[in-house]
Amino acid sequence: PISAARSPAPAARIPGLLGAAGAGDLAAEIGQRSPLAVLATREETLGLGLTLLTADDDGERALARFVTADGRRARVTIFVRSGGFEAIDPLAAQARQVALGELPPASDVVATGTLLLLLGFHRHLLATLALSLTLTLPVLAGVFAGLLRRPTDVLRALVPNVVPIVLLLGGMGWVGIGLDVATVMVASIVLGLVVDDTIHSLARHRERRGEVGGAAAIAERLERTAPAYLLTGAILAAGFGVCALSDFAPIARFGSLSAATVVIAVLADLTLVPALFGRD
């Protein structure tokens, strides 16, 4: 198990892999520190290191991080540059194939670790973001259908809610900001904010439209609600904008994107809603 867990040479065949460390490396390092190492072969150095490790409680604890007591399980730590799953997944797959080639037949190799767990969480967030946005549109359509009744009005009411999200995701792609654990939440947060403003803008619009006309109805409503939109939008943008001052890059991106999208959402409600509903 010790020699099988030591795989720097095979690992060197994987492009992009910075290095690897296993129980064999630990045993070789300890063995080379012995005065007898100059007289020993490589395999003897490994055996000498293993003997020294198992003779000491601290050594056994260090060895247990790489190999189980029964020798049936071993761990090799590989070193890679930080990256997304599009870069790490192929490296993990290649490392697994190399390890299978070095181990006895019927051995099993599982790639794990903090980075892979984080990337798996990232992939799950992206999938749930697409699912949540897909499911949200029918729900919003149902809310606006109950509020406005007419199918054309429902479609028009969805526009101010979709535009900020499209601009957010499109702008992120344009400037090269990727979706990560922090930025993936911005779309859902801002969608909730813009929907709230749109509902307030269109409340009682159907009744007032029949009394004073579409343009007067929406102008009357915005006259009452626009100051609140501007004030709450400024407060929210400032609150999220503070996060942009963080030295931690994900928090800074989350804060700056959230603040910018809040401003876009407020502008969408103040311009698109009257433009779409003021012509009736």
N, C-alpha and C positions, 0 to 999 in steps of 0.2 A: 504493500500500500504506500510506503514512503516513496519509493522510486516512481511509482505510477502517479503520485500527486505532484511530482516535480516535473514541470513541463515548460521551461523557458524556451527550449529549442523549437518544439512544435508550435508554441505560441508565436514565435517570431515570424512564422509563415503567414500570419493573419495581418493583412494591411490595415493600418490604423490602430493596431493594438500596441500600447506603450510598454507593456510588460506583464509578467505573471509571477505569482508567488504561491508556493504550496508548502506542504510539510517537508518535502525533500530539501527545499531551499533553507528552511529553518534548521533541519538536521545538518546540512552541509555547512552552514554558517557556524554552528556550534562546534562541529567536528574540526573545522579549519582553525579554530582558536586553540585547539589542543596542541601541546608540544610534539605529540606523536604524529600530527597531520603530515609533516614533511616526509615521513616514511611510509605513508599509507596511500593506497590507490583511491580512486573516486568512490568506489563502492565501500571500501573500508572506512573512508572518511564519513560516509553517510551512516554506517553502522556505529562508528564511534560517537557521532553526534547524537544518534538515537539512544545509545547507552547513557550518555551524559544527561540527556533530557529526562529520561525515565528514572534516573537516580535522584531527582530533585523534585519537590512538590511544585515549585514555580515552573520548572521545565515541563512537567506533566500537564499543568494547566495551559501553558503556551502551546504544547503539542495538541491538546484537546481542541484547540480552535481550528485545527486543520484535519485531524483524523480522530475518529471515534475509537474508544478503547478496544473494540473487537476488530478494528481494522477494516470494517466492511464499508465505511463511508469516509470519503475524503473531500476536502474543499480546496479549490484553487482560486485565489483572488486574482482577477485580471484588472489591469489599469487602462482606462480609456479616457479620451478627452470628453468633456461634457458636450452633450448634443441632444437632438430630438430623437424620437423613436425611429425616424426614417434612416438615421445613421447608426443608432445603437442596436436595433433589432438585427440587421445583417451581421454585425460583429458578434452578437450573442449566438446567432445560429452557426456561424463559422467556428466559434470557440467550442460549441457543443459538438460539432462534427469532428474537430481535431481531438477533443477529449475522448470521444467514442473510439477513435482510431488508436489511441494510446492505452486504453483500458482493455481488460479481458472481454471476450464476447459475453453477451447477455448483461453487460453493465448498463446502468442507466445514468444519464447526465441531465441535471436540471439547472437551468440558468436562473439565478435569482439575485437579490441584492436591492439596496435602497434605490439606486438609479432606475432599475427596471420596474420597481413598484411605483415610483413616481411617474414614470412614463406610461405605465398601465393606467394609473389614475388620470393622467392627462388625456389619454385616448378615450377613457370612459366619459370624461367631462365634455369632450368634443361631440361624442355621440349623443349624450343627453342634451347638449345645447341644441343640436339640430332637431332632436325629438321634441324638446319643450317648445321651441319656436313653431314647429309644425303643428303641435296640438293647440298652441295658444291662439292661432288665427281663427279656427272654427269657434272657439270660446268667445273671442272678441266679436266675431260676426254675430253670434247669438245674442250677446249683450246689446249690440247696436241695433239688431233687428227688433228687439223688444222696446228699444228707446225710440227708433225712427220709423220702423214698420216697412218702409219702401226699400226694395232690394238695391236700387241705385244709390240711395242714401247710405246704405250699409257699406257698399264698396267705397264710396267717397270718404266715409268716416275712417276706413282702414288705412287710407293713404297717409295721413299725418302720423300714424303710429308705425308704419313700415319704413317710411323715408329715413328717420334718424338711425334705425338699425342698419339699413342698407348703406347709408353714408359712413357709419361707424366701421362696419366690416370692410367696405370698399376702401376707405381711407387707410385702415390698418394694412391692407394688402398693398396699397400703393406706396406707402412709406416703408414697408418691410417689417412691420410689427406683427409677430406671430401670435396665434392664440395659445395662451398658457393658462396655468392654474388661476392666475390673477385676472387677466384680461377676458377670459371666457365668461366671467360673471357680469361684465359691463352691459352687454346687450339685454339680459334679463332684467337687470335693475332699472335701466333707462326705459325699457318698454313699460314697466309698471308705472313709472312717473308720467310718461306721455299719455298713457291711456287714461289716467286719472284726470288730467287736464282736458282731454278731449271730451270725456263724459260731462264734465262741468260746463264746457262750452256748448254742448248740444242738449243739455237738460232743458226740457220744456220747449225745445226748438220746434217740434212738430205742432204744438198747440199755437205758439206765437206766430209761426209762419202763416197759418190760416187766418190770423187776425190782422197782421200788419205787413205780411210779405217776408220772403226769405232774407233779403238784404237787411231790412230793418230789424228782423228778429235776431240775426246773428250779430249785428252791430250793437244792439241793445244788450245782448248777453256778454259780449266781450268788453263792453264798457264797464260792466260790473266786475268781471273776473280778471281782466288783463293786469290790473295792478297787483293782484294776488299772485298771478303767474310770474310776473317779473320779480317780485320780492322773494317768493319761495325758490324760484330758479336761481337767483343770485346767492341765496343762502346755501342751497345745495351745491352749486358750482364752487363756492368758496370752501364749503366743508370737504368736498372731494378733492379740491385743488390743493389743500394743505398736504394731502398724502403725496402729491407730486414732489414735495420737498424732501421726501425720505431718501436716505442713502441706499436703501434696499430696492433694487431695480424693479422687481415685480410690483411692489406697492406703489412706487413712483409712476409706473405705467398705468396701473389701475386708477390712480387718482387723477392723472392728467386726462386720460381717455374718458373717464366718467364725467369730469367737469366739462370737457368739450362737448360731449354728447348731451348733457343736460341743457347746455345753451342751444344746441341744435334742436332739441325737442321743444323747448319753449318757443323758439322762432317758428318751428313748424306749426305749432298750435295757433300762433298769432297771425300767421300768413296763409297757410294752406287751408285751415278751416273756414275762414271768411271767403277765400277765393273759391272754394268748392261749394259752399252752401249759400253764398250771397247772391247767386244768380237766379234763384227760384222766384 
